[in-house]
Amino acid sequence: MTLKGLYRKYENGISAGIMIVLHVVLLGICFDVYYDLNDDLMMKDIMAGVYSGVPDGHNMQTLYVLGAFISLGYRLCRTIPWYGLFLCLCQFGCFYLVGMRLCALMENKKGRLGMMFLLSLLFWAVCLPHLVNVQYTITCAMMSGTAVFLFVTTSGGLSMRQFITRNIPSVILVILAYQLRTEMLLLTFPFIGLAGIVRWAREEQVFAKENWRKYGAVLGIMLAGMLLSQGIDGIAYGSEEWKDFKDFFNARTTVYDFYPEVVTEDAYGDDLSGIGVSKAQQVLLRNYNFGLDEAIDSQVMDRIAVYAAESVGGTRDWGARLTESIRLYIYRTFHDGDAPYNFLVLWAYLVVFLAGVFSVWADGKEGRKRDFSFVWQLLLLAVMRSAVWLFILVRGRDPVRITHSLYLVEFSLLAAMLMQSIASGRQKKVLWGMTGLLVLLLAGNMRDSIKYVESDQSLRQQVNGSWQAIDAYCREHGENFYFEDVYSTVAFSQKMFLPAGNTYANYDILGGWMSKSPLYRKKLACYDIREADTALLNKDNVYLIMSDVESGEQGFDWIIGHYAAQGITVTVQQCDRIDEQYGVYQIDRVVE
């Protein structure tokens, strides 16, 4: 086959690939790529061996099979940023797959160029902040949305074998997204299910046996992959130590994510004392330094979680909460707080509806049977997305990483419905007419998107400078181990592609989602430390790091009170400084 013939055969993939490569190069020239949150950075450190000294797949956020695969890369070569490369590959791979499918759906070069232009606008005007500040939750949603788009736009008239083969990318994306961020994938699963219904409704004989087999096979393979992933994860975390920690982890999540007032407000202090949580422990729970007290274990945290659910959750006016959530849901849908995501979705609803109306009108003129399926599909989607949104709003868990994820998956489904609606070619006028509105929407937001990223990256450089100073200081004093006050050191991130050896870090925060885990024990064992408070008091090479801001606001009563509850009087003495903003402190016993 000639070079020209090869190009024609793989033209769609080549076109999409060139577009993505150009965008990635431009992105790399203009911006640095960061792990968005310290959660992602902690996951990287665990899998890279920075946390415990050895690359490990037990990061508690991804399922073990994925964590083990990435940690294997670090075992082979510590200097390659495997986790960052994986996230970026998933994100840019999603754009590539969507771009390739868009090219395949267009009949001529003009249409393909138009689709690549719109996808490029989406890249820079909407997704840019999440492409340079990368996090696993958004990445999961991008894979889920891509799977939805590819599945709905699968060509018709396929045999069962062809149908399954064509949808292997969608199945892989869903399973991989489930491994990456299980909770987010499950939250978007209603959209995946509706995508199956929308695609199935296009079949000429909807209830034919062949269709049941085709769609059942795809769903079965998908669910089997998810169940297998979950099973492997269960085995990996099957030891008594990990089971106990997972109980602690889940209880801690319940308390801090859904009932934080229980540990942050004084009104609940007496009740907590009544269930065995001392005043000193309440202080540590409030400032997140609960790792200092080994007595705050899974049983204590479970008692707090049960109390919170019964006493706080049980007394909440859920009817009033639902009413307020409905009001907030309606407001957010039509106002600019979530822009441009909500406006993008509203545009998609409108254009899908108009394309459907035009199709019905054209069918009537041509004497064909009119298809009103777009009406019930849009209504069903609206009802379903409302239920998902109210679920997160009533629970009080609606951070940007969740809401933007929902918008992206919903838009992917609407975009797929639109592309199928215009497949016959009769709705092209509607498409190109509404495209002008979309271009204005995206172009108007591109400037804001770029300005936001520039401002955000400038702020990250300032914040990260202090953290880098702490990291450098601790590594320069490798004979010591340093415990960090949580609120002094959590507001940082890290560039993905900095040169790094990913060697063991001789410091850890006094709380957080890996505190008290088997890996935490393994980390401390490198310095012969069993308990944080005992080591701070008795070992000459174990110190506390705290920012001047936090020491000024909190003081040191939280740590002095912890020892006082054990009948030990201590003093907290500053012995060194880091970056003129942090103090290094030694805990000394007062001999009476």
VEXTORDO-759842 format. One record per residue (C-alpha): residue number from 0; x, y, z. Coordinates in Angstrom, 1 decimal, decimal comma. Layout:
// VEXTORDO-759842
k	xx	yy	zz
NUM	X	Y	Z .
...
//
This chain:
// VEXTORDO-759842
k	xx	yy	zz
0	0,0	0,0	0,0 .
1	1,3	3,5	-0,9 .
2	1,9	6,2	1,6 .
3	-1,1	8,1	0,2 .
4	-3,2	4,9	0,6 .
5	-2,1	4,5	4,2 .
6	-3,0	8,1	4,9 .
7	-6,5	7,7	3,5 .
8	-7,0	4,5	5,4 .
9	-6,0	6,0	8,7 .
10	-6,8	9,6	7,9 .
11	-9,2	10,1	10,9 .
12	-6,6	8,8	13,4 .
13	-3,8	10,8	11,9 .
14	-5,8	14,0	11,9 .
15	-6,9	13,7	15,5 .
16	-3,4	12,7	16,5 .
17	-1,8	15,7	14,9 .
18	-4,3	18,0	16,6 .
19	-3,7	16,5	20,0 .
20	0,1	16,6	19,6 .
21	0,0	20,3	18,6 .
22	-2,2	21,1	21,6 .
23	0,0	19,1	24,0 .
24	3,2	20,8	22,7 .
25	1,6	24,3	23,0 .
26	0,3	23,4	26,5 .
27	3,8	22,4	27,6 .
28	5,3	25,6	26,2 .
29	2,7	27,8	27,9 .
30	2,2	26,1	31,3 .
31	3,5	23,7	33,8 .
32	1,5	20,6	34,6 .
33	0,7	20,1	38,3 .
34	-0,9	17,5	40,5 .
35	-3,9	19,5	41,4 .
36	-4,3	18,4	45,0 .
37	-2,1	17,0	47,7 .
38	-4,3	13,8	47,5 .
39	-2,9	13,1	44,1 .
40	0,6	13,8	45,3 .
41	0,2	11,5	48,2 .
42	-1,0	8,7	45,9 .
43	2,0	9,3	43,7 .
44	4,3	9,3	46,7 .
45	2,9	5,9	47,9 .
46	3,2	4,3	44,4 .
47	6,6	5,8	43,8 .
48	8,1	4,7	47,1 .
49	8,5	8,2	48,5 .
50	6,1	7,5	51,3 .
51	7,2	4,1	52,7 .
52	10,5	3,7	50,9 .
53	9,2	1,0	48,5 .
54	6,8	1,5	45,6 .
55	3,4	0,1	46,7 .
56	-0,1	-0,2	45,2 .
57	-2,0	0,3	48,5 .
58	-2,8	3,9	48,0 .
59	-6,4	3,6	49,3 .
60	-7,9	5,7	46,5 .
61	-7,4	3,7	43,3 .
62	-8,2	0,0	43,3 .
63	-5,2	-2,1	44,0 .
64	-4,8	-3,6	40,5 .
65	-4,2	-0,1	39,0 .
66	-2,1	1,0	41,9 .
67	0,1	-2,1	41,6 .
68	0,5	-1,6	37,9 .
69	1,7	2,0	38,3 .
70	3,9	1,1	41,3 .
71	5,5	-1,6	39,1 .
72	6,6	1,1	36,7 .
73	8,3	2,9	39,6 .
74	10,0	-0,3	40,7 .
75	11,4	-0,6	37,2 .
76	12,5	3,1	37,1 .
77	12,1	5,5	39,9 .
78	12,9	8,6	37,9 .
79	10,1	8,3	35,4 .
80	6,8	10,0	36,6 .
81	4,6	7,0	35,8 .
82	1,5	8,2	37,7 .
83	1,6	11,7	36,0 .
84	2,2	10,1	32,6 .
85	-0,8	7,8	33,2 .
86	-3,2	10,6	34,1 .
87	-2,0	12,7	31,1 .
88	-2,2	9,8	28,8 .
89	-5,8	9,1	29,9 .
90	-6,9	12,7	29,5 .
91	-5,2	13,4	26,1 .
92	-6,2	9,9	25,0 .
93	-9,8	10,8	25,6 .
94	-9,5	13,8	23,4 .
95	-7,8	11,7	20,7 .
96	-10,6	9,1	20,7 .
97	-13,3	11,7	20,6 .
98	-11,5	13,6	17,8 .
99	-11,1	10,4	15,8 .
100	-14,8	9,5	16,1 .
101	-15,8	13,0	15,2 .
102	-13,8	12,8	12,0 .
103	-15,3	9,5	11,2 .
104	-18,8	10,9	11,6 .
105	-18,2	13,8	9,2 .
106	-18,6	13,2	5,4 .
107	-16,1	15,7	4,1 .
108	-13,0	17,6	5,0 .
109	-14,8	20,8	5,8 .
110	-16,9	19,0	8,4 .
111	-13,9	17,3	10,0 .
112	-12,0	20,6	10,2 .
113	-15,1	22,1	11,9 .
114	-15,2	19,3	14,4 .
115	-11,5	19,6	15,2 .
116	-11,9	23,4	15,7 .
117	-14,8	22,9	18,1 .
118	-12,9	20,2	20,0 .
119	-9,9	22,5	20,2 .
120	-12,1	25,3	21,7 .
121	-13,4	22,8	24,3 .
122	-9,8	21,9	25,1 .
123	-8,7	25,5	25,8 .
124	-11,9	27,2	26,9 .
125	-13,4	24,6	29,2 .
126	-11,0	21,8	30,1 .
127	-7,7	23,8	30,3 .
128	-7,7	24,2	34,1 .
129	-8,1	20,5	34,6 .
130	-5,5	19,6	32,0 .
131	-2,7	21,6	33,7 .
132	-3,9	21,0	37,2 .
133	-4,5	17,3	36,9 .
134	-6,5	15,1	39,4 .
135	-7,7	11,6	39,3 .
136	-11,4	12,5	39,9 .
137	-11,7	14,6	36,8 .
138	-9,7	12,1	34,8 .
139	-12,1	9,4	35,8 .
140	-15,0	11,5	34,5 .
141	-13,3	12,3	31,2 .
142	-12,9	8,5	30,6 .
143	-16,5	7,9	31,6 .
144	-17,7	10,7	29,3 .
145	-15,5	9,4	26,4 .
146	-16,9	5,9	26,9 .
147	-20,4	7,3	26,7 .
148	-19,7	9,3	23,5 .
149	-18,0	6,4	21,7 .
150	-20,7	3,9	22,7 .
151	-23,6	6,1	21,5 .
152	-21,9	7,0	18,3 .
153	-21,1	3,4	17,4 .
154	-22,2	2,7	13,8 .
155	-25,4	0,6	13,2 .
156	-25,9	-2,6	11,3 .
157	-23,2	-4,5	13,2 .
158	-23,2	-8,2	14,0 .
159	-22,8	-9,2	17,6 .
160	-19,1	-9,8	17,2 .
161	-18,6	-6,5	15,4 .
162	-20,6	-4,7	18,0 .
163	-18,6	-6,0	20,9 .
164	-15,3	-5,4	19,1 .
165	-16,2	-1,8	18,2 .
166	-17,1	-1,1	21,8 .
167	-14,0	-2,6	23,4 .
168	-12,5	0,9	23,9 .
169	-15,6	2,0	25,8 .
170	-15,6	-1,0	28,0 .
171	-11,9	-0,6	28,8 .
172	-12,4	3,1	29,6 .
173	-15,2	2,3	32,0 .
174	-13,2	-0,5	33,8 .
175	-10,1	1,7	34,0 .
176	-12,2	4,7	35,3 .
177	-13,7	2,3	37,9 .
178	-10,2	1,3	39,0 .
179	-9,0	4,9	39,1 .
180	-11,9	6,5	41,1 .
181	-14,6	4,0	42,0 .
182	-17,0	6,5	43,6 .
183	-16,9	8,9	40,7 .
184	-17,5	6,2	38,1 .
185	-20,5	4,9	40,1 .
186	-21,8	8,5	40,3 .
187	-21,6	8,8	36,5 .
188	-22,9	5,3	35,9 .
189	-26,5	6,4	35,4 .
190	-25,3	8,4	32,4 .
191	-23,5	5,3	31,1 .
192	-26,7	3,3	31,5 .
193	-28,8	5,9	29,7 .
194	-26,2	5,9	26,9 .
195	-27,0	2,2	26,4 .
196	-30,7	2,9	26,3 .
197	-30,2	5,8	23,8 .
198	-28,1	3,6	21,6 .
199	-30,4	0,6	21,9 .
200	-33,4	2,7	20,9 .
201	-31,9	3,3	17,5 .
202	-32,1	-0,4	16,6 .
203	-34,7	-1,2	14,0 .
204	-36,0	-4,1	16,0 .
205	-35,5	-3,0	19,6 .
206	-36,5	-6,2	21,4 .
207	-35,0	-8,6	18,9 .
208	-33,1	-11,4	20,5 .
209	-29,8	-10,4	18,8 .
210	-30,0	-7,0	20,5 .
211	-30,4	-8,5	23,9 .
212	-27,4	-10,6	23,3 .
213	-25,3	-7,7	21,9 .
214	-26,0	-5,1	24,6 .
215	-26,1	-7,8	27,3 .
216	-22,6	-9,0	26,3 .
217	-21,1	-5,5	26,4 .
218	-22,7	-4,8	29,8 .
219	-21,7	-8,2	31,1 .
220	-18,0	-7,7	30,1 .
221	-18,0	-4,3	31,7 .
222	-19,5	-5,5	34,9 .
223	-17,3	-8,5	35,0 .
224	-14,2	-6,3	34,7 .
225	-15,4	-4,1	37,5 .
226	-16,2	-7,0	39,7 .
227	-12,8	-8,7	39,0 .
228	-11,1	-5,4	39,8 .
229	-13,0	-5,1	43,1 .
230	-12,2	-8,7	43,9 .
231	-8,5	-8,3	43,5 .
232	-8,7	-5,1	45,6 .
233	-10,5	-7,1	48,4 .
234	-7,7	-9,7	48,4 .
235	-5,0	-7,0	48,4 .
236	-6,6	-5,3	51,5 .
237	-7,6	-8,6	53,1 .
238	-5,2	-8,7	56,0 .
239	-6,4	-7,9	59,5 .
240	-4,3	-4,7	59,6 .
241	-5,7	-3,4	56,4 .
242	-9,3	-4,3	57,3 .
243	-8,9	-2,5	60,6 .
244	-7,5	0,6	58,8 .
245	-10,2	0,6	56,2 .
246	-12,8	0,7	59,0 .
247	-10,9	3,6	60,4 .
248	-10,6	5,2	57,0 .
249	-14,3	4,9	56,2 .
250	-15,4	6,2	59,7 .
251	-13,0	9,2	59,3 .
252	-14,4	9,9	55,9 .
253	-17,9	9,9	57,3 .
254	-17,1	12,3	60,1 .
255	-14,9	14,8	58,2 .
256	-16,8	14,8	54,9 .
257	-20,4	14,7	56,1 .
258	-20,5	15,7	59,7 .
259	-17,5	17,9	60,3 .
260	-19,3	20,1	62,8 .
261	-19,1	17,2	65,3 .
262	-15,3	17,7	65,7 .
263	-15,1	21,4	64,8 .
264	-17,8	22,9	67,1 .
265	-17,7	23,1	70,9 .
266	-21,4	22,3	71,2 .
267	-20,7	18,6	70,7 .
268	-17,8	18,4	73,2 .
269	-19,8	17,0	76,1 .
270	-21,5	14,3	74,0 .
271	-18,1	13,2	72,6 .
272	-16,8	13,0	76,1 .
273	-19,8	10,8	76,9 .
274	-18,8	8,3	74,3 .
275	-15,2	8,1	75,4 .
276	-13,5	10,9	73,4 .
277	-11,4	13,0	75,8 .
278	-11,1	16,7	75,5 .
279	-7,4	16,4	74,5 .
280	-8,5	14,0	71,7 .
281	-11,2	16,4	70,6 .
282	-8,6	19,1	70,1 .
283	-6,5	16,7	68,0 .
284	-9,5	15,8	65,9 .
285	-10,3	19,4	65,4 .
286	-6,8	20,4	64,1 .
287	-6,5	17,0	62,2 .
288	-3,4	16,0	64,2 .
289	-5,1	12,8	65,4 .
290	-2,0	10,8	64,4 .
291	-0,4	12,0	67,6 .
292	-2,7	9,9	69,7 .
293	-2,7	6,1	69,1 .
294	-5,8	5,7	71,2 .
295	-7,8	7,4	68,4 .
296	-8,2	4,1	66,6 .
297	-10,9	2,5	64,4 .
298	-13,2	1,9	67,4 .
299	-13,0	5,4	68,6 .
300	-13,5	6,8	65,1 .
301	-16,4	4,5	64,5 .
302	-18,1	5,6	67,7 .
303	-17,8	9,2	66,6 .
304	-19,2	8,3	63,1 .
305	-22,2	6,5	64,6 .
306	-22,9	9,3	67,0 .
307	-22,6	11,9	64,2 .
308	-25,0	9,9	61,9 .
309	-27,6	9,4	64,7 .
310	-27,3	12,7	66,6 .
311	-26,5	15,1	63,8 .
312	-27,8	13,3	60,7 .
313	-30,9	12,1	62,6 .
314	-31,9	15,6	63,7 .
315	-31,4	17,3	60,4 .
316	-34,5	18,6	58,7 .
317	-34,0	16,6	55,5 .
318	-37,2	18,0	54,0 .
319	-35,9	21,6	54,4 .
320	-32,5	20,4	53,2 .
321	-34,1	18,9	50,0 .
322	-36,1	22,1	49,4 .
323	-33,0	24,2	49,7 .
324	-31,1	21,8	47,5 .
325	-33,7	22,1	44,8 .
326	-33,5	25,9	45,0 .
327	-29,8	25,8	44,7 .
328	-29,9	23,2	41,9 .
329	-32,2	25,4	39,8 .
330	-30,1	28,5	40,5 .
331	-26,8	26,8	39,6 .
332	-28,3	25,5	36,4 .
333	-29,1	28,9	35,0 .
334	-26,6	31,3	36,6 .
335	-22,9	31,8	35,9 .
336	-21,5	30,3	39,1 .
337	-20,7	27,0	37,2 .
338	-20,0	28,7	33,9 .
339	-19,1	27,7	31,3 .
340	-20,0	24,1	32,2 .
341	-23,7	24,7	32,9 .
342	-24,1	27,0	29,8 .
343	-22,4	24,4	27,7 .
344	-24,9	21,7	28,8 .
345	-27,9	24,0	28,3 .
346	-26,7	24,7	24,8 .
347	-26,4	21,0	24,2 .
348	-30,0	20,4	25,4 .
349	-31,3	23,2	23,1 .
350	-29,5	22,0	20,0 .
351	-30,4	18,4	20,5 .
352	-34,0	19,4	20,9 .
353	-34,0	21,7	17,8 .
354	-32,3	19,0	15,8 .
355	-35,0	16,5	16,8 .
356	-37,8	19,0	16,0 .
357	-36,2	19,7	12,6 .
358	-35,9	15,9	11,9 .
359	-39,6	15,3	12,8 .
360	-40,6	18,2	10,5 .
361	-38,4	16,9	7,7 .
362	-39,8	13,4	8,1 .
363	-43,3	14,7	7,8 .
364	-42,5	16,5	4,6 .
365	-40,9	13,4	3,1 .
366	-43,7	11,1	4,2 .
367	-41,5	9,1	6,6 .
368	-42,5	7,9	10,1 .
369	-41,8	10,7	12,5 .
370	-39,4	9,8	15,3 .
371	-40,1	11,6	18,6 .
372	-37,6	9,5	20,7 .
373	-35,5	12,6	21,3 .
374	-38,3	13,9	23,5 .
375	-38,4	11,1	26,0 .
376	-34,6	10,7	25,9 .
377	-34,1	14,4	26,8 .
378	-36,7	14,2	29,5 .
379	-35,2	11,0	31,0 .
380	-31,8	12,6	30,9 .
381	-33,1	15,7	32,6 .
382	-34,8	13,7	35,4 .
383	-31,8	11,5	35,9 .
384	-29,3	14,3	36,1 .
385	-31,6	16,2	38,5 .
386	-31,6	13,1	40,8 .
387	-27,8	12,8	40,7 .
388	-27,4	16,5	41,4 .
389	-29,8	16,5	44,3 .
390	-28,1	13,5	45,7 .
391	-24,8	15,4	46,0 .
392	-26,4	18,6	47,1 .
393	-28,5	17,1	49,8 .
394	-25,4	15,2	51,1 .
395	-23,4	18,5	51,1 .
396	-20,6	17,1	49,0 .
397	-20,4	19,2	45,8 .
398	-16,8	20,3	45,3 .
399	-15,7	21,5	41,8 .
400	-14,0	18,2	41,0 .
401	-17,4	16,4	41,3 .
402	-19,7	19,0	39,7 .
403	-17,4	19,6	36,8 .
404	-17,1	15,9	36,3 .
405	-20,9	15,6	36,1 .
406	-21,2	18,4	33,6 .
407	-18,5	16,8	31,4 .
408	-20,2	13,4	31,3 .
409	-23,6	14,9	30,7 .
410	-22,3	17,0	27,9 .
411	-20,6	14,0	26,3 .
412	-23,9	12,1	26,2 .
413	-25,7	15,1	24,7 .
414	-23,0	15,6	22,2 .
415	-23,3	12,0	21,2 .
416	-27,1	12,3	20,9 .
417	-26,6	15,3	18,6 .
418	-24,1	13,6	16,4 .
419	-26,4	10,7	15,9 .
420	-29,3	13,0	15,3 .
421	-27,6	14,7	12,4 .
422	-26,2	11,4	10,9 .
423	-28,8	11,5	8,1 .
424	-27,6	14,9	7,0 .
425	-30,9	16,7	7,2 .
426	-30,1	18,6	10,4 .
427	-26,8	20,1	9,2 .
428	-28,4	23,5	9,0 .
429	-29,4	23,3	12,6 .
430	-25,9	22,1	13,6 .
431	-24,0	24,8	11,8 .
432	-26,5	27,5	12,9 .
433	-26,1	26,5	16,6 .
434	-22,3	26,1	16,2 .
435	-22,0	29,9	16,0 .
436	-23,6	30,2	19,4 .
437	-21,2	27,6	20,8 .
438	-18,2	29,2	19,3 .
439	-19,2	32,5	20,9 .
440	-19,7	30,8	24,2 .
441	-16,3	29,0	24,2 .
442	-14,3	31,8	22,7 .
443	-15,7	34,2	25,3 .
444	-14,5	31,9	28,0 .
445	-11,1	31,0	26,6 .
446	-9,6	34,3	27,8 .
447	-11,0	33,8	31,3 .
448	-9,8	30,2	31,3 .
449	-6,2	31,1	30,4 .
450	-6,1	34,0	32,8 .
451	-7,4	31,8	35,6 .
452	-4,7	29,2	34,9 .
453	-1,9	31,9	34,8 .
454	-3,1	33,3	38,1 .
455	-3,4	29,9	39,7 .
456	0,0	28,8	38,6 .
457	1,6	31,9	40,0 .
458	0,0	31,2	43,4 .
459	1,1	27,6	43,3 .
460	4,7	28,6	42,8 .
461	4,5	30,8	45,9 .
462	2,9	28,2	48,0 .
463	5,1	25,4	46,7 .
464	8,2	27,4	47,4 .
465	7,7	26,9	51,2 .
466	6,9	23,2	50,8 .
467	10,0	22,7	48,7 .
468	12,1	24,4	51,4 .
469	10,7	22,0	54,0 .
470	11,4	19,0	51,7 .
471	14,9	20,2	51,1 .
472	15,6	20,8	54,8 .
473	14,3	17,4	55,9 .
474	16,4	15,6	53,3 .
475	19,5	17,6	54,2 .
476	18,9	16,2	57,8 .
477	18,4	12,7	56,8 .
478	19,4	11,4	60,2 .
479	16,2	12,9	61,7 .
480	12,5	12,3	61,3 .
481	10,0	15,2	61,2 .
482	6,3	15,2	62,0 .
483	4,4	18,1	60,5 .
484	1,3	19,9	61,8 .
485	-1,4	19,1	59,2 .
486	-2,7	22,6	58,5 .
487	0,8	23,9	58,2 .
488	1,7	21,7	55,2 .
489	-1,4	20,6	53,2 .
490	-1,9	23,6	50,9 .
491	0,7	22,5	48,4 .
492	1,0	20,7	45,1 .
493	3,8	19,6	42,9 .
494	4,8	19,8	39,2 .
495	4,3	16,4	37,6 .
496	7,5	16,3	35,5 .
497	10,1	17,7	37,8 .
498	13,3	15,6	37,9 .
499	12,9	13,4	41,0 .
500	14,5	10,3	42,4 .
501	11,4	9,5	44,3 .
502	13,4	8,3	47,3 .
503	12,0	7,9	50,8 .
504	11,0	11,1	52,5 .
505	11,8	11,4	56,2 .
506	8,7	13,3	57,2 .
507	5,0	12,9	57,5 .
508	1,9	14,8	58,6 .
509	0,3	14,1	62,0 .
510	-3,0	13,2	60,4 .
511	-4,6	12,5	57,0 .
512	-6,0	9,6	55,2 .
513	-2,9	7,3	55,4 .
514	-2,3	8,0	59,1 .
515	-2,3	4,8	61,2 .
516	-2,3	2,6	58,0 .
517	0,1	-0,4	57,6 .
518	2,1	1,7	55,2 .
519	2,3	4,5	57,9 .
520	3,7	1,9	60,3 .
521	6,2	0,8	57,7 .
522	7,2	4,4	57,1 .
523	7,8	5,1	60,8 .
524	9,6	1,8	61,2 .
525	12,4	3,1	59,0 .
526	13,4	5,3	62,0 .
527	12,4	2,7	64,6 .
528	9,3	4,7	65,5 .
529	6,2	2,9	66,8 .
530	4,1	5,8	68,1 .
531	4,4	9,5	67,1 .
532	4,0	11,0	70,6 .
533	6,5	8,6	72,2 .
534	9,1	9,3	69,5 .
535	8,7	13,1	69,8 .
536	9,2	12,9	73,5 .
537	11,9	10,3	73,8 .
538	13,9	10,4	70,6 .
539	16,6	13,0	70,1 .
540	16,2	12,9	66,3 .
541	12,4	13,3	66,0 .
542	11,0	16,8	65,6 .
543	7,8	18,8	64,9 .
544	7,4	21,3	62,1 .
545	4,8	24,0	62,3 .
546	4,2	27,2	60,4 .
547	4,3	30,5	62,2 .
548	0,8	31,2	61,1 .
549	-0,6	28,0	62,7 .
550	1,6	28,4	65,8 .
551	0,3	31,9	66,2 .
552	-3,4	30,8	65,8 .
553	-3,3	27,4	67,6 .
554	-0,4	27,8	69,9 .
555	0,9	24,6	71,4 .
556	-1,8	23,7	73,9 .
557	-3,0	20,9	71,6 .
558	0,3	19,0	72,0 .
559	1,0	20,1	75,6 .
560	-2,6	19,0	76,5 .
561	-2,1	15,6	74,9 .
562	0,8	14,8	77,1 .
563	-0,8	16,4	80,1 .
564	-3,7	13,9	79,7 .
565	-1,1	11,2	80,3 .
566	0,3	12,9	83,4 .
567	3,4	14,2	81,5 .
568	4,5	17,9	81,5 .
569	6,3	19,0	78,4 .
570	7,7	22,2	76,9 .
571	7,9	22,9	73,2 .
572	11,2	24,6	72,2 .
573	12,1	26,0	68,8 .
574	15,4	24,6	67,6 .
575	15,6	25,7	64,0 .
576	13,9	27,7	61,2 .
577	12,8	26,9	57,7 .
578	12,2	29,5	55,0 .
579	11,5	32,2	57,7 .
580	7,9	30,8	57,9 .
581	8,3	27,5	59,7 .
582	9,7	26,5	63,0 .
583	11,3	23,2	63,9 .
584	10,4	22,2	67,4 .
585	11,7	19,8	70,0 .
586	9,4	18,3	72,7 .
587	11,1	18,1	76,1 .
588	9,8	16,4	79,2 .
589	9,7	18,6	82,4 .
590	11,2	16,8	85,3 .
591	9,5	17,8	88,5 .
//
